[in-house]
Amino acid sequence: MFDHPLSTALYRSLAHLLLILWFISCSDPAKEDRSHLVFRYNEYGNITSLDPAFSRNLSNIWATTQLFNGLVQLDDRLNVIPDIAKHWTLSSNGLVYDFQLRNDVYFHRHTAFGKEKTRKVVASDFVFSFSRLSNPQLASPGGWVMQNVAKVEAKNEHQLTLTLKKPFPAFLGLLSMRYCSVVPKEVVQAIGEDFRKKPIGTGPFIFQDWEEDVKLVLRKNPLYYEEDKNGVALPYLEAIAISFIPDKQSEFMLFLQGKLDLLNALDNSYKDELLTQAGELNSKYHDKITLQKGPYLNTEYLGFYLDSPSPVIQSPLIREAINIGFDRKKMMIYLRNNIGFVGDKGFIPKGLGGHPEKKSLLFQPNRAAKLVESFKKQSGLEAKINLSTDANYIDLCEYIQRELQKIGILVQVEVMPPATLKQARSNGKIEMFRSNWIADYPDAENYLSLFYSKNFSPLGPNYTHHQNPEFDAYYEKSFKINDPLERNALYHTMDSIAMRSHPLIPLYYDQVVRFNQKGIVGLTINAVNDLKLKKVKKQKTAKE
């Protein structure tokens, strides 16, 4: 029956999900059923490494968030708050950060620490961790985080000093990334490459077992240093069980059966089953499921390669016509079940400082048609454009294709594999493309870097090759402003400048969408879509 490779993997994943639950429930003979102390979720996209230096994608980040800590962390409003660093100071020139560390943070137990099997985290551990991150031999995708760091010094066991090459106000947000977690030198050197599959950190959960492509089990860390407001040690859960079922439909069915606590996906195959057209949870699930929604720092857009030889792409008339020539509200209702926010306020997404509140009047089909006619008269050319996308966004691009045809623009949709599309976009081989930008760190500078002339692709993220001296001057000025309100005001101005020439067309600002089983308490969402389980509780169900 299970002779297909995918079917075999699915069968093994389902079997091991049941084994995980059995393993946890039988681990304490004093209790018959402890499943309410186990949080269960599935990663259909798999996990490639548990080493935080390779926490590039969301699946790796979610797992390493449970296992590791850094100097600072983000709260649910994306404010930078203390983690292993109790507090810090910044020099008046914006270059020197002094961190004072806690003295009650212990690494998870490991024989490499000697007979005590653990020890406290000290400042030199961060010196090692940051040096490792930027080591070209490790080839960490997060090495760029340290590019602006001139020096990392341990002044003593509890004082760490980082000196930057030039001011960068968003640096603390950068340090909240999982890449910047602290790792123990003894263990890394003792087990080498095996650190990716047998990690030792300081987080609320410890590594228990990982059978790649099948299951991952994390257990409660009895040495964890954080407490809740009542002085109760975190985490509340005893374990986390992660399965790797590759089929989204099977994942969905397991969630409906109550065998998974979280569904972090909205696949087209079942979105209409769960959601109304208005984006609300279908009434038949109100007693079983909780829907969580909130801003996600992800802007979906259409980009133009402005150095393209095509007169159509180079025309400001055509780019403006495309911007106002299709109905985003209708697009969101029929293609997205209203998940997301209409992209009507520039490139900086909702939920981030610098995002303007004033809406633009975007859908103006009559004006758009006149702009297209003006282009045709001036150039003597037809308005024809190739739009490149991957298979996941064919429906959206075909919708835009049909809408733009009504105003006189002929769009040919070209479907590419994601890797091919990414490479072609970076190398300027396509004239118009669908893409998105997910924030690396919670500061609008991350988005505005796509318009800075010195960031031209393929060496930087300016895929459109937008160039504006006024914008560049403001962008460089923003690094010298430490006051968040003043910097956000400047970001707003920069965003407006960039949008004047329409180098890209914002489609929508994404949303975090999660479905949880009833009885899950303390599971919050945030605009970077991180998963924090240290304060989560599961209420025991009646049948338990």
N, C-alpha and C positions, 0 to 999 in steps of 0.2 A: 504493500500500500504506500509506504513512504520510500519510494525508490528515487524520487527526484532530489537533488542536493538541497534545494531550498526546503522541501518537505522534511527531509532528514534533520536539518538544523532546527526547524520549527518543532518537530517532535521531541528532540533532545532538550530544547529550551523549555517546553511545557513540562516535561518530566522533571527537569531540574528545578523548576520553580516550586513544584510540590515538595521536592527534596529539601529545598531551602527552608520552607515552612516547617517541615518535619524536624529538621536539624535544630532550628531555633526553639520550637516548642518542647523538644525533648532534652534541651541542654540544662534545664533545671528540674530535677525530679520532684521537687517540692510543690510544683505547680503543674496542673494538668494541661492548661492552655495559656500560652503567653503570646499568642499571635497578635494581640492588641498592643504589644510592645515592639512589633516589627513593622517598619514602614517599607512598603513594596512598590517599586515602579519599574518600568521597562525602558530600555534604551535600544530602540530599533535601529539606530544609526551606529551602535556599538561604541566601545571605549578602546582607544589605541594605546593609552599610557596613563599610569597613575603617578607619574613624576610631574610635579607642578611646572617644571621647566618646559613641558610639552602640553600644557593646558590651553591649546589653541582653539578648540571647538567646544560647544556647549556641553556635550556629553562628558568630555574630559574635565571641564571646569566644575560641573555638578559633583562629580565624584571626588575630585581633589579638594573642593570646598569643605567636605566633611572630614578630611584627613589632615588638613594643614591650616596654618595661620600665618599672617604677615605682620608688619609693623602697624598697619592701620586697616580698617574695614569700612564698608559703606553701610549706613542705615537704610531703611526702606525708602527714604526721601533722597537718597544719594548724597547725603552729607558724609564727609569723611570723619570718622570717629576712632578713638583708640582701639587697638587690639593688643598686641604684645608691647607696643609702645604706650606707656601711660600718658605721656604728653610730649610736646615738642615745641621748639622755637625756630623762627626763621630770621635770618639776618636782614638788616635794612636794605642791603643790595639784592636780596632775593636769591642768593646763591648758596647759603649755608644752612642746612637743616640739622638741628641737634635733637636727637631722640633719647628720652629716658625710658629704659625698659622695665617691665615688671620683673620681680624676682621669684615668682611662684609658677612659672611656666616650665613644664617638664616634657621631654620627648617621650614618645611611646616606647615601651620596653623592647630592648634588643640586646643580644649577647655581645655585640660590638662595643657596648658601653662598659663592659667588665662585670664584676660580681654584683654591682648595684642594679645593672640592666637598664638604667636610665640616668639622666642628669638634667640639671636646669639649663634653659636656653640663656646664652650670654651674647654680648654684642659681637664677638668674633664669629659667631655662627652666621650672622647676617653678612659679614665681610666675606666669608666662604661662599654663602649662597648666591650673593650678587656677583662675585667673581666667576663662579661656576656658570651663572646665567649668561654672562658675556663671553665665555670661553668658546672660541670658534671650533674647537675639537668636539664640544658637546653638540654644536649646531642647533641650539634651542631656537624655535620660532619666536621666542620672547626676548631674544638678545637685544633687540632694538630699544627696549625699555631703559637700558643702561647707557645708551649712546651719548646722552647729555650729562652723564655723571663723570666728573673729573677725578673724584677721590672718595673712597669709603674707608672710614677709620673707626676702630674700637678704642675709644679714649680710656675706658675701663670696662669691667664686666657689664655694666648697666647703662653706659652712654655710647651711643652710636652717632657718628657725624657723617653726613653726606654733603659733598660740595659739588655743585653743578658747574658746567662750563659757561652757561648763559642762563639768565632767568627763565623760568618756565612755571607759571602760576598753577598749572594743572598737574604738577608733579605728584602731589599727595594722592590725587585720584589715580595716577599711574601706579603708585605703590600699592593700591588696593587690589590690583590685578593678581590673579592666582600665581602668575609667573614669579611674583616677588615673595613667595612663601619661604619660610626658613626651613632648611634641611640640615641634618646632622652629618658633619664631615666623616666621623668614624664609620657610620653605616654606609654612606655613599662609597667611600674608599674600600670598605670590606666586601661589598657585594657587587659593585660596578654596575654593569648594564641591567642586572636583576632588580635595581631600584625601581624601574618602571612597573614591575609586577609584584614587588614586595616592599611597598613604601613605608617609611617611618617618618611621622610628622609630629604635630602637637595638637591636632584637631580634636573635636568632640567625639569622633569615632576612630577606631583603629582597624587596620587591615586584618581580615580573618582568612579569606579564601577567594581565589579568582580562577575559575576555569574559563579561559578566554572563549568568547562567542557563546557561552552558555550561562554562567552565573557569576555574581560578585557578592560577597557577604562582608559587611563591616559590622563591628561590635562596639558597644559603648566603651568609651575611654574612662576608666575609673580615676585617672589622674588629672582630668580636665579642670582648668582653673576658673572658668566662668560660672557664675551663679545667677539665678533669677532675682527679682527684686525682693523676694522673701528669704533669700539666703539659701535656696535649694540648689544643689549642684546640678549643672547641665551636663549632658543632655538628659531628657526624660525617657527617650526610647532606649530599648536594649540593643536594637540592631536595625540595619538597613539591608534589604534584600533587593538586588538589581538583577533583572533577567535581560536577555538579549534576543528577544523574539523579533525576527526581521520583518514579519508581515504585519502591517498596520491594522488590517481587518481582524487578525487574531488577537492583537493587543487590545483592540476596542472591545471584542467579545469578552475577554478576560476581565476587563474593567467593569463591564456591565454585570458580570457574574460576581463582582466584589472581590476578585482575586488580585487586583491591583488597586492601590490607594490613590494613584495619581495618573491622569492622562494629560500629557503635555503636548498635544498635537491636535490639529483640526484638519484632517484629511478630507479631500473632496468627496470621497466615497461614503462618508458618514456625517458630514457637517450638517446636512439638512435633517438628519435623524435627531441630532442633539439640539440644534439651534433653529429658532424661527428666522424668518427673513429679516426681522429687525435686530437680530443678533442676541436674542434672549434665550434662556434655556427652555426647551419644550416642556410644557406643563406636566407631561406624564413622568418626568424625571425629578420633579421638585422634591419628592420625598426621599430620593435616593442619592442625589448628586448635588454638589455645590459648584457653581460656576464663578470663577474669579477672572476679572478683566482689569487691565490698567495699561497706561502708556508703555511702549517698548521703544528703546532708542534705536530705531531702525527706520530709515527713510527709503521707500521704494521709488524709483525714478526712471525716466528715459533720458539717456545722455547723447549728446552730439559730439563727434570728433571734429572740432572747429578747424583743424588743419587739413581736413579732407579737401580734395580738389573739386568736390561737387559744389556747384553754385547754389544748389537747393539747400544743402546743409549750411553753407556760409551765409545764407540770407537771413537777416534778423526778422524779415516779414514772415517767412515760413515758420521760423522757430516760435514766434509769438502766436501765429495762427494755430499751431499745434497745441500750445499751452492753453488756449481758450476755446479750442475746437471740439472738445469731447466732454461729456457730462460725467464728472467724477462721482457725483452722488449716486447716479444710476449704476455706475460701475461697482460701487461699494455694496449696494443693496443686492444686486443680482449675482455678482461674482464672489463677494466676500461675506455675505450675510451680515453686513455692517460691522465686521470685525476690522477695526482700524479707524483712522480719522482722515477725512478728505485732505489731500495735500494742497492746501490753499494759502499757506503762509510762509513760503520759502523752503529752504533746505533743512534748517535746524528743526529737529522733530519735537513734538509735544512731549513735555516732561523734562526738558532741559533748559537751563538758563540761556536766554538769548532768543528763544522761540517767540515770535511776535504774536500778539493777540488779535491784531487787526486782520480781517480776512480780505482776500483779493476777490474781485468779481471775475471769476474764471470762465464760466461757460457762456460764451457770447458767439454763437455760431454764425450770425449774420456778419458781425465784424470780422470773424475769422475768414469767412468766404471772400470778403472784400480784400483782405490782406493777400490772400492767395491770387486773386485776380490781378492785383497790383504787381505782384512778382512776375506773373506770366506776361503782362504787358511790358514791363521793364526789361525782362530778360529774353523774351521770346521762347521760353522753355516750358515744358510741362513740369509739374511738381511731383516728381517720383523719388521715393526714398526706400532703401532697404532697412528693415528693422530686425536686428539679430536678438534672439532670445534662446533660452533652453526650454526643454519640454514641460517644465513645471509651470510655465507662464504663457503657454500657447493661448489659453482662453482669454486672458487679459489682453494680450497683444492683438488677437483677432478682433476683440471688441473695439480697440482703438483703431484698428485698420478700417473697420466698417464705419465708424463715426467720422474719421478723417476723409473718407471717400465722399461723404456728403458735402464737405466744404471744398472739394476739388483737389485733395492730396491723395495720390495713389501710393499705397504702402505695400511693399512685398515683405512678408514675414519669413525670416530665415531661421530655422531651428538648428542649434548646435549643441553638442555635448558641453556640459558646464565647464570642464577644463579647457576645451578649445575656445569657448566664448571668452573666458577669462584672459587667456593668452592673447587672443585677437584684440580684445579691448585695450589691454596694456600696450600693445605694439601699434595701435592706430590703424588696424587692418579693417575696421568696420566703421561705417559712417554714423549709424544710430544704433543704440543698444539699450536693452532693459537691464537694469542693475539695481543694487541696493547698497546702503552703507549702514552697518551696525557699529555702534560706538565701541571703541577699544577701551575708553575711559570716559567718565561722566563730565565732559567739558566740551562746549560747542566748538572750541578750536579744532577738535578732532574732525568735525564736519567741514569747517571752513578751510582746512588744509587742502581740500580738493579743488580750491580755486586759486591757490598761491602759485605764481608763475614759476618759482624755483622747484616746484614739486611735479613738473611735467612727467607723465609716465613715459617709459617703463620704469624710471628710477624713483618715482613718487606716485601718489594717488590722484594727481590731477589728470584724469583720463580724458577730459574734454579739451585740454590745453587752453583753458580759459586764461586770459591775460589782461590785467587792468592795473596800471600804476597806482591809482588811488586805493584800490583794494589792497595791494601789496604793502603800501605804506601803513595802512591801518592794521593789517595783520602783524607786521613787525612791531608796531606800537603796543599791541595787546599783550605782548610778553613782559612789558615793563609795568603793567598795571596789576597790583595785587588785590585791590578792592573788588570783590565779586560783582557788586551792583554796577560799578563803573565799567567793568570788563564786559558784563552782559549787555549793557547799553551799546558798547562799541561793537559787540558781536552782531547785535540787531542791525546796526548800520551797515556792517560788512555784508551780511546776508542780503540786504536790500540792494546793495551795489552789484553783487554777483548776479542776482536774479534779473537785473535790468536787461541784460543782453540774452537771457534765456539759454545759457550753455547746457542746461539740463531742465527737465520738466518733472517736478515732484508729482507723484501719483497719489501716494497716501503715506501717512505715518502709522506704523504698525502698532499692534496691541499684544501684550502678553495675555494668553488665553489658557486657563487651566481648568480641568474638571477634577474635583476631589470627591471621594466618598464622604457621605455624611458621617459625622463623628470625628473628623480630623480637626484638631484645634491647634491654633498657633502657626499655621502655615500661611505666611504672608507672601505677597508678590512685590516686585520692584521693577524699575524701568530697564535694568540690565538683565532681567530674567534669570537671576541667580536662584539657586535652590538652597535654602537654609533650613536644616532639620534639627538644629540643636534645641529649639524651643517648641518643637512639635509634640503633641500628645494625641493618642488615639483612644477614643472612648470605647469601652468594652461593649460589644453588641449583646443583644438578648440571648442569642444562641450560644454565645461563648460562656 
